[in-house]
Amino acid sequence: MGRRKTEPNPAEIRRTVARHFRHLMGPETGLNMVQFTAQLHERDMVELLVGFALDATLPPPLRRDSALDVIRLARGPVAPWIHDRATIDPDGIAPSGRPVADELAEIKKATALYQALDDLVRRGVPPEQWPEDVREAAGDLLDQIERQGGEDGGAE
């Protein structure tokens, strides 16, 4: 008599595969299935956090927490800054030799320009419609953007 062919039992197959994986992932292997599974999805999860941080429709506390999570993932925990207890004197001279107030004013101006640039890029405003001061602040970045537009004919 020959062997009878039987239909595979899905439950038994699952148990066999599970036993096999338990054997492969046993404590002696040093592998952690949960860690392995998490690592398979880590890139997507970081991108999800970045998406939350950049989504202006979400509540600011959630956006802030997501941004901090991404920074911690990228750089590790933020090291505490030890304050020297000195007060910055706006009338003083900076290490560069220039008045502190002048440097602060330039920093504020540059920050406002880069925020405007970020806003225009995110909204998809074509570079030729940007204000001149923002075009100047963009510098080399503007050249790259215009070259990319020329390479693909400006099509999106």
Secondary structure as the mmCIF struct_conf table of DSSP 4:
data_model
#
loop_
_struct_conf.conf_type_id
_struct_conf.id
_struct_conf.beg_label_comp_id
_struct_conf.beg_label_asym_id
_struct_conf.beg_label_seq_id
_struct_conf.end_label_comp_id
_struct_conf.end_label_asym_id
_struct_conf.end_label_seq_id
HELX_LH_PP_P HELX_LH_PP_P1 GLY A 2 LYS A 5
HELX_RH_AL_P HELX_RH_AL_P1 PRO A 10 LEU A 24
TURN_TY1_P TURN_TY1_P1 MET A 25 MET A 25
BEND BEND1 GLY A 26 GLY A 26
HELX_RH_3T_P HELX_RH_3T_P1 PRO A 27 THR A 29
TURN_TY1_P TURN_TY1_P2 GLY A 30 GLY A 30
HELX_RH_AL_P HELX_RH_AL_P2 MET A 33 LEU A 54
TURN_TY1_P TURN_TY1_P3 ALA A 56 THR A 57
BEND BEND2 LEU A 58 LEU A 58
HELX_RH_AL_P HELX_RH_AL_P3 PRO A 60 ARG A 75
BEND BEND3 PRO A 77 PRO A 77
HELX_LH_PP_P HELX_LH_PP_P2 VAL A 78 TRP A 81
HELX_LH_PP_P HELX_LH_PP_P3 ALA A 86 ILE A 88
TURN_TY1_P TURN_TY1_P4 PRO A 90 ASP A 91
BEND BEND4 GLY A 92 GLY A 92
STRN STRN1 ILE A 93 ILE A 93
TURN_TY1_P TURN_TY1_P5 PRO A 95 SER A 96
BEND BEND5 GLY A 97 ARG A 98
STRN STRN2 PRO A 99 PRO A 99
HELX_RH_AL_P HELX_RH_AL_P4 VAL A 100 ARG A 123
TURN_TY1_P TURN_TY1_P6 GLY A 124 GLY A 124
HELX_RH_3T_P HELX_RH_3T_P2 PRO A 127 GLN A 129
BEND BEND6 TRP A 130 TRP A 130
HELX_RH_AL_P HELX_RH_AL_P5 GLU A 132 ALA A 138
TURN_TY1_P TURN_TY1_P7 GLY A 139 GLY A 139
HELX_RH_AL_P HELX_RH_AL_P6 ASP A 140 GLU A 151
TURN_TY1_P TURN_TY1_P8 ASP A 152 GLY A 154
#
